Amino acid sequence: MRGEPLAQARQTALITGASGGIGLELARIFAEHAFDLVIVARRAAELETLAEECRTQHGTTVTVLPMDLLAGDAPAKLAAQVEDAGLEVDVLVNNAGLMDLGPFADIELEQHERLVQLNIAVLTSLTRRLLPAMLERSRGRILNVASTSSFQPVPTMALYAASKAFVLSLSESLSEELRGTGVTVTALCPGVTKTDMYDRAHGEHAMVSNIPGLFLSDVVDVAREGYEACVAGRAVVVPGLPNRLVASAVQFYPRWLVRGVGGIVGRRSTK
């Protein structure tokens, strides 16, 4: 194991985007494994429901911080609230993110800017703010939720794929940079996962609607693989054998071929 074991009493995991999808299931799994939680999302009611569930089922101490992470000072405010509460974050889970589908030029500029802010800037800021304390303790984990789209360009999901490529690259770089410090960074790269985000996209975008069932992942399975890779200190995890095969294969094909196939699929999805 590359970092110090996390087998100490009542450690704390901070999870963004915890009100649904992968973030919700990760919160449940961390609680199941005797972690206390700091859960962050815009939807306060959903966070409170999750908090009560974790307290009742696992005796977990849960700090609920309803917050719009797209507010300009949100990362600084979040870090300050954690510090003011006297909490030590042993595991940071950067899960909150946005996905836009469609031709790049048809998507409003404001939507592009929001995606970049949440998927890249907020993740970077929270990582930078919470990492030094982990290094001082010589113990910690960071789990960044990327995507299988990290591995190749995805026309009609261009900015989303680019943002997740950033997450993967940053995570892998930090994984090596922090080697030997007791702190590890893991990139979780799920394929298409059955979440609220998938439900919203399904039926509205042919690229999503036409994905074979073989490549659809169960959200609980994705979260569990992410948790296990995180506590083990692995650098990258791609849940599901079909997704792992595709993610590995695209690295061996010429870029022009990967780009071209993606372009054909993307153009067909917008007709």
N, C-alpha and C positions, 0 to 999 in steps of 0.2 A: 504494500500500500504506500502511495507516494507521500501522504500527509500523516499527521498524527491521528490516531483513532479518535472517533467521536463517541466513545463509549463512556463518557463522563456524565455525571448526574445533571438532568434537566437543562439541556442546552436549548438554544433558541434559534428558530428559523424564521427569517423575514421573507414573506412571499408577496410579490406584487401581482396584480391581476388575479386575486384569490377568490373572486366572487363566482367564477364559473370555469368550465373547461379544464384544461390541464392544471391550472393554478389551484382550483378547488380540490382536485384529486390529490395533488401534491401535498396540500395542507392536511388532508385526511391521513395520508400515509405518514407524513412526519409526526403527526399527533399519535398515530398508532404505534410509532417507534419511540415514544416517550420524549418527544421534543415539545417545548413550549413554542407558541406561535406569535408572530406579529403579522397580521394580515391586512393588506392594503388593496383598495379598489374604490371606484366611484360609488358603487351600489351598497349603501350602508345596511339596508334590510337583509340582503343576501349574506353580507359579512356577519351580521349578528346571528343569523340562523346557523351558519357554519360554526361560529364560535360556541354557541350553545351545544351543538352536536358534539364538538370535540371535548368540551368540558365534561359533558355528561358521560360520554362513552370511554374517555381515556384519562380523565382527571387533568386535562391540559390547561395550563394558564394561557389565556389568549388575550392579546391586546389588539383591539379593533381600531384601525385608523382609516376611516373613510376619506378619500382624497382623490382629486383629479390630478393625475401625474402630468397632465399637459399644461397645468398652470405654471407660469414662468419660474416661480421659486419653489416648486413642489419638491424636488430632490433635497434641497437645502432644508426645507421645512420638515420633511420626513426624517432626515438624519437628526435634526435638532430635537424632534419629539421623542425619538428613540433614546437619545442621550439624556434628555430631561427626565424620562421615565426610569433611568438607571438600568437600562437593558443592554446586555452585551449580545451582539448578533454573531452567532457562530456559523450560521449558514445563510447566505443571501441568495434568494431565488429571483432572478430577473425574468419574470414570465409575461408581464404586461406587454401587449403589442397590438398593432393594427394591421389589417390587410385590405388592400384595394384591388379590385379586379377590373380589367378593361384596357382599352388602348391608352397609352400614356398621355397623349394629347387631349383625350376626352375627359380625363379626371381633373377636377378642379385643383388649382394650384394650392389652395388652402389645405385640401386633403393630403396632397403630397407632403406639405410642410409638417402637418400633424403626424404623419407616419414616420418621417425622419426624426422628428422630435422624440416620439415615444420609443420607437424601435432602436434608435441609436443614441441620441443625446441623453435621455433619461437613464438608460442602462449604463452608459459610460459614467455619468455623474454619480449614480449610486454606488457603482463599483469603486470608483476613486475615493468616495467619502467613507466607505465602510472597510475597505481593504487595510488601511494602516493599523487599525486596532487589531485586526486578525494577525497581522505580521508581528505586532508587539507581543501577542500571546503565543506566537508560533503555532497557531492552530486555527483552522477555518476552512470553509468550503464556499465556493461560488458556483451556482448552477445557472447558466444562461440558456434560455430556450431559443434555439435557432430553428432550422427547418431543413428538410432534404433539398429545398430550393437553394440552400446555401452553396450547393455543389455545382450548379450550372445556371446559365441565364434562362429566364422563364418569360418570354414575350406574353403580354397582357397581364403579367404580374411582375412587371419589370422592376419597379421600385421596391416592392416587398422582397423579391428575391435578392436584390442588391443589398437591402438592409440586413437580411439574414446572413448573407455572405460576410458582411462586416462583423456580425456577432460571432460567426464561426472563426474568422481570422483573429479577432481580438482574443477570443477565448483560448485558441491554440497558442497564440503568442504568449499570453500571460501564464498558461500552463507550464511552458518551458521557462519563462522568466522567473517564476516562483518556485522552481524545482529546489527541493531541499529546505524550504522555509517552514514547512508544516501546513501551508495553505495551498489548496488546489483549486483549479478552475475546470469546469466541465461544460461542454456544449451539448445540449440535448437537441437532436435533429430529427424530429418526427416527420413522417409523411402526412398525407391528408388524414386528419383525425376527426372522429365523430364528436364534434363539439357544437356549441351555439354558433360559432363562426362558420363552421361547415354547413350547418342548417340554413343560415342566411344566404350563403353563396349557392347552395344546391338549388337547381331549378332556375337560377338567374344567370348562370354562367356555364356554358357548355363544357368548358375544360374541367370544371368540378363535377358536373352532372354525369359526365361520361367516364369517370375514373372507375376502372374495374374494382369489384369488391375485394379482390386479392390485395389491393394496395390501400384499403381503408383500415385504419388502426382504431382499436378500442382505447378510449381515453384513459381508462384505469390501467391498462397494460402499459401505455406510454408513460404515465406518471410513475408507475412502479419501476420500470427500467431506468427512468431518469433518476429516481431516488437512489437506486442501487449503485448506479454509476457515480453519482455524486459522492456518496459516503465512501466509496472505494477509491475516489480520487482519479477516476479515468478521465482522459482529456476529451474524448468524443464518444457519443453513443447515438446510434441510429436504430430506433426500435423497429422490430419486424424484419424477418429474413428477406422478403421481396424488396423492401426499401433499402436494406443494406446492400443487396446485390446491385440495384440500380445506382446507388450512390457511389459504389466502387467502380462500376463499369464506365460511367461517364468520364472518369479520370483517365481512361485509356484510349478514348476516341479522340480524333482531331477536334479542335475547338470549332472549326467551321462546320463540322458535321453535327455536333451537339447543338450549336446555334441554329443551324438550318432546320433540324427536326423540330426544335422548339418553336421556330417561326411558323412552320406548317401547322402545327397543332394550335398555336395561338391564333393564326388567321382564321382557321376553321371554327374556332370557338366564338369568334365575334360576328360570324355571318348570320 
